Every structure is written in structure tokens, then in C-alpha cells.
Amino acid sequence: MPSARLSLDPRFAVGPVRRKLFGGFVEHLGRHIYDGIFEPGHPSADAEGFRTDVIELVRELGVDTIRYPGGNFVSGFRWEDSVGPRAERPRRLDLAWHSTETNEIGLHEFAGWLDKVGSDLMLAVNLGTRGTQEAIDLLEYANIRGGTTLSDQRAAHGRTEPFDVRMWCLGNEMDGPWQLGHRSADDYGKLAARTAKAMRQLDPDIQLVVCGSSSAHMPTFGEWERAVLTHTYDDVDLISCHAYYEERGGDLASFLASAVDMDAFIDAVVATADHVGAVRGSKKRIDLSFDEWNVWYIDRFQGVDKIEGIDNWPIAPRLLEDVYSVADAVVFGSLLISLLKHADRVASASLAQLVNVIAPIMTEPGGPAWRQTTFYPFSLTSRLARGEALQVAVDAPTYVTEAYGDVPLVDAVATHDAAAGRTAVFLVNRSLTEPVTVTVDVRGLGNAAAVVESHTLHDADTSAANTLADPDRVRPRPNTTAAVVEGTLTVTLPPVSWTALALG
């Protein structure tokens, strides 16, 4: 049996575990809003039409901040459509997803839903088909207390107190040719800088996220970040990263190593941002907002789900409803490990998305809601990861992948909450066939260290999934091999597995 070693010491911290790291993303796409979070005729619907079974699951997931309303959707969105009396709101064609948007759920309704789930709003502005004026109009509507036409309109629409949105995205994936209003890095950087300056004149204390690359594999990657930050460095706080992963060609070994790509992506963006800062002689540091990440079978969407036709604009069609396997959940958990390993620079992250659309939560109209396999790594990590992320040097055997070369069989990260006296360890075993025994030196935590929780997500069938017919097929199980003896934690990780341990 292969073995791996690592050590934990609170003196070697990466950075604080910021709660915004456990963010989500809700876009007007497919059945995310309608038949997802909002279904007035459902048995569980509350007085506003929101499904309370979904609300409970989102609370359990532990999502801190939710990015809204897109995504590609935002680049054609007129925010004025989403406020005011519902009966007067226009129906619009959403070019991004070739659908009809009814605007039945808009800014006010979504903010009310966020109050129910206990999450903050992260709002994106349209810099695709619109610009600076529309962005500051929305900011005025959302954040000014009163006494102006737009803030008084908000009050007349039922919200006396401001929404007080603290975090704003300056457009979405403007490097992508698929994006409405797609433009060069130079042109986007100039627009983003003008918009950021204007928004800060209105509300100086907001956080602003400028668009980075929509993938590390875009032909403009790196140069896009450099050019955009050259224009916006003094005016923004964060730059975005987006990444999706899928198993291609049956190459499970490479798929399980997807976090290697995420690690390299983050390191490259940090290096580019710091280069721009150094050239400018700036002491300011730009952090990362990894505000879209997930497992997404994009090739499947392009081949099967894509909607086309000038007379075919359905309302809330079934789109991007990937069913996630055990292997998908293990990769998903490893991506969370990568985000925590970079807690010093990844200040915010948004799981894309939350309900029905490449989501950890699925619903059936008039029927149940259930947890996909990916639900569990997120909910457990969100609950257990507290305090500071720790440097964990993993000594493990490697295996060969076609995509990434030699990759460690085991990846891991730990967090430590000194005030609560709690430590969490998150591990993944990428071996396709063999369990791995891991020993962890925990003497730095003191003599009181003991395993208080153990959770392993694993199944002999790596393609096993949770479905409407069998919603509890896959669940984490206690790992009975985990124990601390004389300052050493020992645990056996099954092949293709993700594990979370809590020590106290």
C-alpha cells in the first residue's frame, strides 16, 4: 500500500480563511431561478414563491456571498427590467442562453431570497452592451439611502433601506468571443477603469472586481491580465479567475489531477498582478476573485443541450443539468483544497452554480430537492475550514498523467482556528486502484489533538451518482481508520476519494 506523510504546525500559515471563499453564483440560466429557487406552486413554497426545501439546502451548503445575475446573462441585461411592479416588467430575449427572460424575479426578490438563506449579494454590472452610466445608475439605486430619483424609486418599489451591496463585478468574461460586447483587453481595461472611477466617486468603500481571463487556456491569457490591470490597477481590488474541468476521453487519471491546473492558474495570475504593481511602483496588492469554478461538461452542452432557432426562445429550459459522479466530487473537493492553499491571495470564490445548473442542488418541479455528490465537499469544507490555512508539505508517491505529467497521489491542506482550538485536514487520494495510508505529524497542535469528526466520500463505482430515483446513493461515511496516537495522525484513504477530518 502506498504511503504519504505531511505535518501540521500553526506557526506556518498561508493566510486567513476568508468566508467569501465559500461563495456561490446564481445566474438567470435554465432552471436555476424558475423551477429552481422559485416555484410558487410547489408544496414547500413560502408566501413569496420560494422553495423552502431549497432554502434549507443552501443554508446547509454554507454559502457566504452569491454573485448575481450573471455570468454571460449580465452582458445583455438591462437592470431596470428587474425592478418595479412585476406586471409591468418586460419580457426580453436572453441572447447568451437563447431563452426568454420574464423578469418575474429581479433585484428586490433576489435580495429577499438572500435574506432567507443568510448570504450577501455580489452584484455584476453590464459592461457588454452598456457602460459607465448604467453602472452608476444601478449603484445609486442600490446603495444611496434616499433623496434622489433612483433611490426614491427603490423606496417606491418597496425597499426603504439601501441594498448596501459591497462587492461589484465590472462585467463578465470580456475576453471571450462568445460574450456580448466582447472587446480587446485594452478597450475593456479603459472602460473598466472609467467605470470603476465613477462608481468610487459615488460610493468609495465598495470592492470592485475586474475581469480576468475566462480560462487559463485562452490564447490571450496572461497578456489580458497585464493589459487590463495596467489600466485599472489603482481603481480595483480584485481580478477574476474562471475555470471549469471535465473528464475527457475517458482519461480519469488526468481529470483527478485537475487541481494542478488550478494551482498553476492562480500562481500565474498572482505573478502577473504583482508584476504590474512592481512596474507601477505600487505598494497595493491585487487579490483574486475566483468567481466561477466547478466541474462542467461543456462539451456535452455544445453537442446536446444548445438551443438554436430564431423562433425558439423557451422560458427556463433544462440546460446544463449535469449529473455528478463520485469522481466528479473528488475532483471538486480537490479544487477546494487548491483554493484554501492560496488563501493568502484568493480573497473570494464563487461556486458556479447553485441549483439545477451545473449545481450541487437539484430540484424536480412539484417534487423533491436533493444533494448531488459535489454538495458534500463544499458543505463540509465550508463548515470545518476556519481560522488560517496552513502550509502542508506533502511527501507522497507520484503517478503519470497524460495532461499534467507526474502528479502526487495525495493532495492536502489544513486549517487551524486557534481561538476555538480546532483544526481541519482535507485530503484527496488520486490513485485509481490503491488505498494510501497517510501519516500526519500533529505535535505542533499540542497533546490535546484528537479526531472529533471524519468524513470520506468514496464508492467502489466511481461513476455512482445521486439522482431523482436514488437521491442518497452517494454520501460521505465516517473514516474509522483515522486516529491520533502520540502526536501522529494516521488515516487510510480509499482510491479515488476525498476526506475531511476535524481535530480538537
CORCOR-V428601 format. One record per residue. N is the residue number from 1. PHI is phi in whole degrees, 0 to 359 (NA if undefined). Layout:
n=<N/N>
phi=<PHI/PHI>
This chain:
n=<1/2/3/4/5/6/7/8/9/10/11/12/13/14/15/16/17/18/19/20/21/22/23/24/25/26/27/28/29/30/31/32/33/34/35/36/37/38/39/40/41/42/43/44/45/46/47/48/49/50/51/52/53/54/55/56/57/58/59/60/61/62/63/64/65/66/67/68/69/70/71/72/73/74/75/76/77/78/79/80/81/82/83/84/85/86/87/88/89/90/91/92/93/94/95/96/97/98/99/100/101/102/103/104/105/106/107/108/109/110/111/112/113/114/115/116/117/118/119/120/121/122/123/124/125/126/127/128/129/130/131/132/133/134/135/136/137/138/139/140/141/142/143/144/145/146/147/148/149/150/151/152/153/154/155/156/157/158/159/160/161/162/163/164/165/166/167/168/169/170/171/172/173/174/175/176/177/178/179/180/181/182/183/184/185/186/187/188/189/190/191/192/193/194/195/196/197/198/199/200/201/202/203/204/205/206/207/208/209/210/211/212/213/214/215/216/217/218/219/220/221/222/223/224/225/226/227/228/229/230/231/232/233/234/235/236/237/238/239/240/241/242/243/244/245/246/247/248/249/250/251/252/253/254/255/256/257/258/259/260/261/262/263/264/265/266/267/268/269/270/271/272/273/274/275/276/277/278/279/280/281/282/283/284/285/286/287/288/289/290/291/292/293/294/295/296/297/298/299/300/301/302/303/304/305/306/307/308/309/310/311/312/313/314/315/316/317/318/319/320/321/322/323/324/325/326/327/328/329/330/331/332/333/334/335/336/337/338/339/340/341/342/343/344/345/346/347/348/349/350/351/352/353/354/355/356/357/358/359/360/361/362/363/364/365/366/367/368/369/370/371/372/373/374/375/376/377/378/379/380/381/382/383/384/385/386/387/388/389/390/391/392/393/394/395/396/397/398/399/400/401/402/403/404/405/406/407/408/409/410/411/412/413/414/415/416/417/418/419/420/421/422/423/424/425/426/427/428/429/430/431/432/433/434/435/436/437/438/439/440/441/442/443/444/445/446/447/448/449/450/451/452/453/454/455/456/457/458/459/460/461/462/463/464/465/466/467/468/469/470/471/472/473/474/475/476/477/478/479/480/481/482/483/484/485/486/487/488/489/490/491/492/493/494/495/496/497/498/499/500/501/502/503/504>
phi=<NA/298/226/220/228/206/222/240/211/301/288/249/263/277/173/289/275/279/296/295/296/254/263/230/213/238/239/286/206/56/261/292/278/271/77/253/278/235/208/305/274/287/304/267/297/273/297/267/91/273/289/286/294/290/304/297/291/295/299/297/298/82/271/273/230/240/282/200/259/181/78/306/304/292/286/237/271/257/299/297/296/260/232/89/302/302/296/259/282/282/272/231/275/268/290/297/241/52/223/258/259/276/63/296/255/227/303/295/295/293/298/295/295/298/299/289/268/79/241/268/264/244/254/259/253/276/248/268/259/231/202/297/299/295/292/286/297/296/298/297/301/279/244/276/295/171/93/236/302/287/292/290/298/300/298/295/274/110/236/291/281/298/291/54/286/265/238/228/259/272/87/211/42/288/279/271/300/285/275/303/81/311/210/289/299/294/293/295/302/295/295/296/295/299/291/299/300/294/295/288/297/275/220/293/262/285/262/240/248/266/288/267/286/282/191/290/255/290/297/263/303/90/293/300/299/298/293/296/289/301/279/246/308/282/249/237/250/220/238/275/230/231/205/231/229/210/282/243/62/71/271/295/300/290/302/295/262/305/297/300/293/298/302/294/302/300/299/292/292/300/298/293/299/291/298/298/298/293/299/278/66/266/270/288/240/268/266/251/246/275/269/212/205/173/270/215/274/297/300/295/297/296/266/237/275/298/263/219/111/292/252/240/229/290/264/47/287/284/229/57/268/296/260/264/265/301/300/300/293/294/298/305/297/291/292/297/301/298/299/292/297/247/297/290/239/273/271/206/209/230/295/249/235/252/229/68/268/34/235/283/240/240/225/242/306/73/238/278/244/214/268/282/301/288/302/289/302/291/296/289/294/300/283/269/282/218/83/236/282/252/290/233/275/265/254/218/296/247/224/265/239/290/276/234/74/284/228/299/296/241/236/201/208/223/231/222/250/297/296/270/68/239/230/234/234/239/223/227/252/270/298/283/229/242/291/233/269/247/245/234/283/245/298/294/272/97/286/276/297/209/283/251/214/216/220/234/258/199/207/301/258/291/265/299/214/263/227/304/286/217/288/244/302/240/214/295/237/300/263/285/278/283/202/248/228/51/81/235/270/238/210/256/257/296/296/46/217/235/226/234/236/247/246/205>
